[in-house]
Amino acid sequence: MKIKIIAIGKLKEKYLKDAVSEYQKRLSRFTQLEIVELPDEKAPENISEQEQLIVMKKEADKILQKIPDQSMLILLDVQGKPMTSEAFAKTIENYTIAGKSSFCVVIGGSLGIHDSLKKRAELLLSMSKMTFPHQLARVIILEQLYRAFKIINNETYHK
């Protein structure tokens, strides 16, 4: 199985880079993981709604170019479906049983996700009703992927 995480923006903080590195190491037992960082589009402070759509479209176009054709797309979105860790694990397991061996998880930019990207996604996933910085969202989804593989393989993991 292959998982590609595509994220708008770069990690700057050492503690977040260390956490990502730790989960990459843990996940290597279960999957081939690739993380692709794409630069965020520059946006003015007082951005209009039209300018916001343009920025989101540019970011979506960059992301779409990085998604392999046969990949199942999981898009992190505030309006997405909330799931427990067990339900997320079951979703991954079900897609794998159905023949999906490549997954892409997308973490969009700070302005949100353009509709063109949402239309391509098989799953819009909400991690919480709370708002997280995009850099922290990367660590959280890596932890949840690791937890999902532990659940799928009937291995213990702290609750």
MDAnalysis code that builds the backbone (N, CA, C; Angstrom):
import MDAnalysis as mda
import numpy as np

u = mda.Universe.empty(477, n_residues=159, atom_resindex=np.repeat(np.arange(159), 3), trajectory=True)
u.add_TopologyAttr("name", ["N", "CA", "C"] * 159)
u.add_TopologyAttr("resid", np.arange(1, 160))
u.add_TopologyAttr("resname", ["MET", "LYS", "ILE", "LYS", "ILE", "ILE", "ALA", "ILE", "GLY", "LYS", "LEU", "LYS", "GLU", "LYS", "TYR", "LEU", "LYS", "ASP", "ALA", "VAL", "SER", "GLU", "TYR", "GLN", "LYS", "ARG", "LEU", "SER", "ARG", "PHE", "THR", "GLN", "LEU", "GLU", "ILE", "VAL", "GLU", "LEU", "PRO", "ASP", "GLU", "LYS", "ALA", "PRO", "GLU", "ASN", "ILE", "SER", "GLU", "GLN", "GLU", "GLN", "LEU", "ILE", "VAL", "MET", "LYS", "LYS", "GLU", "ALA", "ASP", "LYS", "ILE", "LEU", "GLN", "LYS", "ILE", "PRO", "ASP", "GLN", "SER", "MET", "LEU", "ILE", "LEU", "LEU", "ASP", "VAL", "GLN", "GLY", "LYS", "PRO", "MET", "THR", "SER", "GLU", "ALA", "PHE", "ALA", "LYS", "THR", "ILE", "GLU", "ASN", "TYR", "THR", "ILE", "ALA", "GLY", "LYS", "SER", "SER", "PHE", "CYS", "VAL", "VAL", "ILE", "GLY", "GLY", "SER", "LEU", "GLY", "ILE", "HIS", "ASP", "SER", "LEU", "LYS", "LYS", "ARG", "ALA", "GLU", "LEU", "LEU", "LEU", "SER", "MET", "SER", "LYS", "MET", "THR", "PHE", "PRO", "HIS", "GLN", "LEU", "ALA", "ARG", "VAL", "ILE", "ILE", "LEU", "GLU", "GLN", "LEU", "TYR", "ARG", "ALA", "PHE", "LYS", "ILE", "ILE", "ASN", "ASN", "GLU", "THR", "TYR", "HIS", "LYS"])
u.atoms.positions = np.array([
    [0.832, -1.175, 0.000],
    [0.000, 0.000, 0.000],
    [0.879, 1.241, 0.000],
    [0.415, 2.259, -0.710],
    [1.119, 3.537, -0.773],
    [0.198, 4.636, -0.281],
    [0.755, 5.518, 0.534],
    [0.015, 6.693, 0.993],
    [0.860, 7.919, 0.684],
    [0.212, 8.887, 0.054],
    [0.870, 10.156, -0.239],
    [0.095, 11.240, 0.482],
    [0.806, 12.018, 1.274],
    [0.199, 13.177, 1.919],
    [0.660, 14.402, 1.145],
    [-0.307, 15.164, 0.674],
    [-0.013, 16.395, -0.060],
    [-0.487, 17.542, 0.818],
    [0.440, 18.432, 1.150],
    [0.118, 19.523, 2.066],
    [0.553, 20.855, 1.480],
    [-0.315, 21.826, 1.608],
    [0.045, 23.198, 1.246],
    [0.794, 23.789, 2.440],
    [1.963, 24.319, 2.184],
    [2.773, 24.932, 3.233],
    [3.850, 23.999, 3.759],
    [4.893, 24.594, 4.262],
    [6.029, 23.842, 4.786],
    [6.013, 23.846, 6.311],
    [6.528, 22.763, 6.873],
    [6.717, 22.722, 8.324],
    [7.963, 23.528, 8.661],
    [7.863, 24.383, 9.653],
    [9.003, 25.193, 10.057],
    [9.497, 24.816, 11.456],
    [8.576, 24.464, 12.318],
    [8.922, 24.209, 13.713],
    [9.559, 22.835, 13.872],
    [10.668, 22.796, 14.609],
    [11.418, 21.552, 14.803],
    [10.565, 20.485, 15.489],
    [9.803, 20.861, 16.477],
    [9.008, 19.873, 17.203],
    [7.966, 19.206, 16.298],
    [7.424, 19.933, 15.329],
    [6.483, 19.330, 14.384],
    [7.217, 18.437, 13.389],
    [8.377, 18.885, 12.929],
    [9.189, 18.051, 12.032],
    [9.577, 16.749, 12.723],
    [9.923, 16.843, 14.006],
    [10.284, 15.643, 14.770],
    [9.092, 14.691, 14.891],
    [7.914, 15.227, 15.132],
    [6.716, 14.388, 15.245],
    [6.408, 13.720, 13.910],
    [6.495, 14.458, 12.825],
    [6.262, 13.881, 11.498],
    [7.264, 12.769, 11.234],
    [8.509, 13.011, 11.548],
    [9.560, 12.007, 11.346],
    [9.276, 10.735, 12.148],
    [8.828, 10.902, 13.373],
    [8.509, 9.744, 14.218],
    [7.372, 8.915, 13.619],
    [6.318, 9.581, 13.159],
    [5.196, 8.835, 12.575],
    [5.554, 8.240, 11.213],
    [6.427, 8.899, 10.472],
    [6.906, 8.296, 9.217],
    [7.620, 6.982, 9.522],
    [8.435, 6.997, 10.556],
    [9.171, 5.786, 10.949],
    [8.195, 4.691, 11.389],
    [7.221, 5.041, 12.205],
    [6.237, 4.061, 12.674],
    [5.400, 3.494, 11.529],
    [5.013, 4.358, 10.602],
    [4.171, 3.920, 9.485],
    [4.921, 3.059, 8.473],
    [6.235, 3.136, 8.464],
    [7.021, 2.383, 7.478],
    [6.816, 0.871, 7.601],
    [6.365, 0.395, 8.744],
    [6.032, -1.035, 8.922],
    [4.822, -1.445, 8.100],
    [3.925, -0.478, 7.837],
    [2.630, -0.788, 7.248],
    [2.458, -0.312, 5.806],
    [3.157, 0.746, 5.444],
    [2.880, 1.387, 4.160],
    [4.102, 2.137, 3.651],
    [4.091, 2.393, 2.371],
    [5.086, 3.273, 1.767],
    [4.502, 4.678, 1.813],
    [5.148, 5.558, 2.550],
    [4.617, 6.900, 2.784],
    [5.464, 7.943, 2.073],
    [4.778, 8.869, 1.422],
    [5.445, 10.003, 0.773],
    [4.723, 11.265, 1.224],
    [5.492, 12.282, 1.573],
    [4.908, 13.575, 1.936],
    [5.383, 14.605, 0.925],
    [4.420, 15.281, 0.316],
    [4.708, 16.308, -0.681],
    [4.242, 17.643, -0.114],
    [5.171, 18.572, -0.007],
    [4.845, 19.922, 0.442],
    [4.801, 20.840, -0.768],
    [3.724, 21.588, -0.874],
    [3.570, 22.550, -1.963],
    [3.514, 23.959, -1.368],
    [4.134, 24.924, -2.025],
    [4.097, 26.290, -1.480],
    [2.686, 26.858, -1.505],
    [2.379, 27.615, -0.461],
    [1.060, 28.255, -0.450],
    [1.103, 29.479, -1.356],
    [-0.049, 29.796, -1.885],
    [-0.178, 30.969, -2.744],
    [-0.230, 32.210, -1.851],
    [0.442, 33.236, -2.282],
    [0.433, 34.487, -1.525],
    [-0.937, 35.146, -1.650],
    [-1.408, 35.642, -0.529],
    [-2.721, 36.291, -0.505],
    [-2.619, 37.595, 0.284],
    [-3.264, 38.649, -0.200],
    [-3.235, 39.922, 0.531],
    [-3.984, 39.813, 1.862],
    [-3.652, 40.713, 2.778],
    [-4.302, 40.727, 4.094],
    [-5.822, 40.845, 3.993],
    [-6.282, 41.841, 3.300],
    [-7.720, 42.074, 3.147],
    [-8.184, 41.490, 1.817],
    [-8.215, 40.173, 1.748],
    [-8.517, 39.473, 0.500],
    [-10.017, 39.480, 0.239],
    [-10.373, 39.756, -1.014],
    [-11.784, 39.723, -1.395],
    [-12.199, 38.270, -1.615],
    [-13.488, 38.047, -1.675],
    [-13.998, 36.694, -1.907],
    [-13.536, 36.163, -3.270],
    [-13.531, 37.034, -4.274],
    [-13.081, 36.641, -5.617],
    [-11.596, 36.273, -5.607],
    [-10.780, 37.077, -4.928],
    [-9.338, 36.785, -4.826],
    [-9.113, 35.482, -4.061],
    [-9.924, 35.251, -3.054],
    [-9.832, 34.022, -2.271],
    [-10.078, 32.800, -3.157],
    [-11.088, 32.860, -4.012],
    [-11.387, 31.758, -4.924],
    [-10.232, 31.518, -5.896],
    [-9.612, 32.585, -6.356],
    [-8.483, 32.458, -7.281],
    [-7.314, 31.751, -6.598],
    [-7.006, 32.158, -5.374],
    [-5.920, 31.521, -4.612],
    [-6.236, 30.047, -4.380],
    [-7.452, 29.752, -3.950],
    [-7.851, 28.358, -3.685],
    [-7.779, 27.524, -4.963],
    [-8.157, 28.097, -6.101],
    [-8.109, 27.378, -7.380],
    [-6.665, 27.078, -7.772],
    [-5.774, 28.034, -7.596],
    [-4.353, 27.814, -7.906],
    [-3.778, 26.698, -7.042],
    [-4.112, 26.708, -5.752],
    [-3.621, 25.651, -4.864],
    [-4.212, 24.303, -5.260],
    [-5.494, 24.281, -5.586],
    [-6.147, 23.030, -6.005],
    [-5.503, 22.484, -7.268],
    [-5.178, 23.342, -8.225],
    [-4.542, 22.901, -9.471],
    [-3.183, 22.255, -9.189],
    [-2.411, 22.866, -8.285],
    [-1.106, 22.292, -7.922],
    [-1.276, 20.925, -7.267],
    [-2.270, 20.818, -6.395],
    [-2.526, 19.551, -5.692],
    [-2.967, 18.471, -6.676],
    [-3.895, 18.806, -7.554],
    [-4.424, 17.828, -8.515],
    [-3.322, 17.246, -9.395],
    [-2.310, 18.031, -9.701],
    [-1.189, 17.540, -10.509],
    [-0.376, 16.472, -9.780],
    [-0.439, 16.450, -8.479],
    [0.377, 15.528, -7.672],
    [-0.354, 14.250, -7.281],
    [-1.653, 14.159, -7.590],
    [-2.441, 12.987, -7.199],
    [-2.350, 11.932, -8.303],
    [-1.837, 10.735, -7.977],
    [-1.816, 9.669, -8.982],
    [-3.239, 9.323, -9.438],
    [-3.383, 8.963, -10.720],
    [-4.703, 8.719, -11.312],
    [-5.553, 7.724, -10.538],
    [-4.997, 6.626, -10.109],
    [-5.770, 5.558, -9.477],
    [-5.866, 5.706, -7.958],
    [-5.387, 6.801, -7.447],
    [-5.340, 6.993, -6.007],
    [-6.697, 7.373, -5.438],
    [-7.019, 6.801, -4.288],
    [-8.217, 7.194, -3.547],
    [-7.880, 8.481, -2.809],
    [-8.713, 9.491, -2.970],
    [-8.423, 10.795, -2.401],
    [-9.232, 11.042, -1.139],
    [-8.509, 11.288, -0.047],
    [-9.095, 11.684, 1.226],
    [-8.725, 13.150, 1.419],
    [-9.726, 13.977, 1.541],
    [-9.511, 15.411, 1.650],
    [-9.918, 15.875, 3.042],
    [-8.992, 16.483, 3.751],
    [-9.324, 17.023, 5.066],
    [-10.073, 18.334, 4.853],
    [-11.261, 18.391, 5.412],
    [-12.125, 19.537, 5.177],
    [-13.002, 19.764, 6.404],
    [-13.117, 20.999, 6.807],
    [-13.908, 21.342, 7.987],
    [-15.362, 20.903, 7.827],
    [-15.855, 20.864, 6.594],
    [-17.231, 20.448, 6.329],
    [-17.344, 18.945, 6.064],
    [-16.230, 18.225, 6.225],
    [-16.219, 16.798, 5.937],
    [-16.927, 15.965, 6.987],
    [-16.864, 14.657, 6.780],
    [-17.512, 13.706, 7.671],
    [-16.617, 13.445, 8.890],
    [-17.151, 13.629, 10.091],
    [-16.366, 13.274, 11.280],
    [-16.384, 11.753, 11.466],
    [-15.283, 11.203, 11.913],
    [-15.186, 9.755, 12.141],
    [-14.408, 9.478, 13.413],
    [-14.736, 8.363, 14.027],
    [-13.905, 7.867, 15.111],
    [-12.661, 7.238, 14.477],
    [-11.670, 6.964, 15.282],
    [-10.463, 6.289, 14.790],
    [-10.809, 4.910, 14.244],
    [-11.716, 4.224, 14.915],
    [-12.128, 2.887, 14.462],
    [-12.839, 2.951, 13.108],
    [-13.703, 3.939, 12.937],
    [-14.411, 4.097, 11.664],
    [-13.438, 4.464, 10.546],
    [-12.451, 5.292, 10.844],
    [-11.439, 5.656, 9.857],
    [-10.632, 4.421, 9.443],
    [-10.258, 3.607, 10.419],
    [-9.533, 2.364, 10.128],
    [-10.378, 1.447, 9.250],
    [-11.649, 1.309, 9.572],
    [-12.558, 0.461, 8.792],
    [-12.701, 0.986, 7.359],
    [-12.756, 2.307, 7.208],
    [-12.849, 2.909, 5.879],
    [-11.623, 2.561, 5.043],
    [-10.447, 2.704, 5.618],
    [-9.213, 2.356, 4.903],
    [-9.197, 0.872, 4.569],
    [-9.570, 0.063, 5.531],
    [-9.602, -1.387, 5.316],
    [-10.583, -1.745, 4.189],
    [-11.760, -1.148, 4.198],
    [-12.768, -1.435, 3.162],
    [-12.292, -1.028, 1.774],
    [-11.660, 0.132, 1.670],
    [-11.134, 0.558, 0.371],
    [-10.020, -0.375, -0.088],
    [-9.216, -0.856, 0.838],
    [-8.136, -1.790, 0.495],
    [-8.725, -3.109, 0.008],
    [-9.731, -3.609, 0.700],
    [-10.401, -4.856, 0.294],
    [-11.022, -4.688, -1.095],
    [-11.514, -3.483, -1.387],
    [-12.125, -3.202, -2.687],
    [-11.079, -3.010, -3.789],
    [-9.800, -3.123, -3.439],
    [-8.756, -3.074, -4.459],
    [-7.967, -1.785, -4.536],
    [-8.238, -0.842, -3.656],
    [-7.467, 0.401, -3.645],
    [-6.148, 0.156, -2.914],
    [-5.028, 0.464, -3.576],
    [-3.730, 0.265, -2.937],
    [-2.946, 1.567, -2.845],
    [-3.556, 2.641, -3.306],
    [-2.903, 3.943, -3.280],
    [-3.886, 4.968, -2.728],
    [-3.439, 5.680, -1.714],
    [-4.260, 6.694, -1.064],
    [-3.522, 8.023, -1.085],
    [-4.260, 9.101, -1.274],
    [-3.729, 10.453, -1.127],
    [-4.542, 11.144, -0.049],
    [-3.852, 11.775, 0.869],
    [-4.501, 12.585, 1.887],
    [-4.064, 14.021, 1.640],
    [-5.029, 14.919, 1.472],
    [-4.717, 16.306, 1.147],
    [-5.055, 17.220, 2.311],
    [-4.078, 18.058, 2.643],
    [-4.259, 19.125, 3.627],
    [-4.126, 20.427, 2.840],
    [-5.228, 21.104, 2.658],
    [-5.247, 22.312, 1.833],
    [-4.655, 23.517, 2.540],
    [-4.781, 24.650, 1.877],
    [-4.245, 25.891, 2.412],
    [-5.145, 26.529, 3.452],
    [-4.689, 27.637, 3.998],
    [-5.395, 28.291, 5.103],
    [-6.728, 28.913, 4.677],
    [-6.913, 29.147, 3.379],
    [-8.176, 29.739, 2.915],
    [-9.252, 28.690, 2.667],
    [-8.857, 27.437, 2.634],
    [-9.822, 26.373, 2.401],
    [-9.525, 25.603, 1.129],
    [-10.493, 24.794, 0.723],
    [-10.349, 23.882, -0.406],
    [-11.300, 24.299, -1.526],
    [-10.774, 24.390, -2.728],
    [-11.599, 24.738, -3.887],
    [-12.514, 23.569, -4.251],
    [-13.682, 23.883, -4.776],
    [-14.669, 22.851, -5.141],
    [-14.147, 21.847, -6.159],
    [-13.240, 22.259, -7.051],
    [-12.700, 21.329, -8.048],
    [-11.974, 20.167, -7.381],
    [-11.374, 20.414, -6.251],
    [-10.684, 19.367, -5.503],
    [-11.681, 18.517, -4.714],
    [-12.687, 19.159, -4.168],
    [-13.718, 18.432, -3.420],
    [-14.453, 17.444, -4.314],
    [-14.671, 17.813, -5.570],
    [-15.379, 16.931, -6.507],
    [-14.572, 15.682, -6.829],
    [-13.251, 15.760, -6.743],
    [-12.374, 14.622, -7.049],
    [-12.256, 13.646, -5.867],
    [-12.542, 14.131, -4.663],
    [-12.329, 13.343, -3.443],
    [-13.377, 12.254, -3.262],
    [-12.930, 11.075, -2.812],
    [-13.839, 9.998, -2.430],
    [-14.327, 10.191, -0.995],
    [-13.509, 10.858, -0.195],
    [-13.871, 11.070, 1.209],
    [-13.460, 12.470, 1.635],
    [-14.440, 13.230, 2.116],
    [-14.169, 14.499, 2.784],
    [-14.195, 14.192, 4.274],
    [-13.071, 14.392, 4.922],
    [-12.908, 13.988, 6.313],
    [-12.686, 15.200, 7.201],
    [-13.490, 15.300, 8.246],
    [-13.288, 16.329, 9.257],
    [-12.587, 15.693, 10.446],
    [-11.491, 16.283, 10.873],
    [-10.782, 15.745, 12.031],
    [-11.413, 16.207, 13.335],
    [-12.121, 17.327, 13.283],
    [-12.727, 17.866, 14.494],
    [-13.551, 19.093, 14.110],
    [-14.432, 19.490, 15.008],
    [-15.138, 20.757, 14.814],
    [-14.235, 21.918, 15.207],
    [-13.141, 21.598, 15.876],
    [-12.166, 22.621, 16.251],
    [-11.291, 22.958, 15.052],
    [-10.655, 24.107, 15.116],
    [-9.727, 24.529, 14.068],
    [-8.300, 24.254, 14.535],
    [-7.504, 23.625, 13.641],
    [-6.100, 23.346, 13.930],
    [-5.222, 24.043, 12.899],
    [-4.022, 24.454, 13.292],
    [-3.080, 24.947, 12.283],
    [-2.779, 23.821, 11.293],
    [-2.568, 24.169, 10.040],
    [-2.341, 23.149, 9.018],
    [-1.117, 22.280, 9.330],
    [-0.110, 22.877, 9.952],
    [1.083, 22.103, 10.292],
    [0.756, 21.042, 11.343],
    [-0.070, 21.386, 12.300],
    [-0.460, 20.426, 13.326],
    [-1.401, 19.368, 12.756],
    [-2.236, 19.768, 11.809],
    [-3.132, 18.806, 11.153],
    [-2.330, 17.683, 10.502],
    [-1.160, 18.001, 9.974],
    [-0.315, 16.980, 9.353],
    [0.108, 15.932, 10.378],
    [0.496, 16.371, 11.551],
    [0.895, 15.438, 12.614],
    [-0.315, 14.610, 13.045],
    [-1.455, 15.247, 13.201],
    [-2.654, 14.543, 13.660],
    [-3.073, 13.465, 12.659],
    [-3.071, 13.787, 11.354],
    [-3.507, 12.774, 10.379],
    [-2.484, 11.643, 10.300],
    [-1.211, 11.934, 10.466],
    [-0.210, 10.857, 10.492],
    [-0.438, 9.940, 11.691],
    [-0.744, 10.537, 12.835],
    [-1.035, 9.730, 14.018],
    [-2.273, 8.875, 13.784],
    [-3.294, 9.435, 13.166],
    [-4.520, 8.682, 12.913],
    [-4.308, 7.571, 11.879],
    [-3.459, 7.804, 10.912],
    [-3.124, 6.741, 9.961],
    [-2.394, 5.606, 10.676],
    [-1.440, 5.967, 11.530],
    [-0.721, 4.953, 12.301],
    [-1.690, 4.174, 13.187],
    [-2.561, 4.882, 13.863],
    [-3.565, 4.244, 14.722],
    [-4.460, 3.322, 13.896],
    [-4.852, 3.770, 12.703],
    [-5.707, 2.958, 11.830],
    [-5.023, 1.639, 11.475],
    [-3.755, 1.692, 11.128],
    [-3.044, 0.457, 10.786],
    [-2.900, -0.468, 11.992],
    [-2.707, 0.100, 13.165],
    [-2.643, -0.719, 14.386],
    [-3.999, -1.402, 14.610],
    [-5.084, -0.676, 14.410],
    [-6.434, -1.236, 14.574],
    [-6.673, -2.334, 13.538],
    [-6.361, -2.048, 12.279],
    [-6.563, -3.013, 11.201],
    [-5.809, -4.310, 11.469],
    [-4.614, -4.186, 12.037],
    [-3.772, -5.352, 12.304],
    [-3.980, -5.943, 13.699],
    [-5.039, -5.496, 14.374],
    [-5.371, -6.001, 15.710],
    [-4.214, -5.892, 16.691],
    [-3.491, -4.805, 16.587],
    [-2.386, -4.526, 17.497],
    [-2.831, -3.513, 18.537],
    [-2.281, -3.609, 19.718],
    [-2.667, -2.665, 20.768],
    [-2.042, -1.298, 20.509],
    [-2.771, -0.300, 20.923],
    [-2.315, 1.086, 20.821],
    [-3.024, 1.828, 21.929],
    [-2.331, 2.769, 22.573],
    [-2.960, 3.460, 23.698],
    [-4.212, 4.197, 23.275],
    [-5.133, 4.319, 24.216],
    [-6.415, 4.978, 23.920],
    [-6.415, 6.381, 24.461],
])
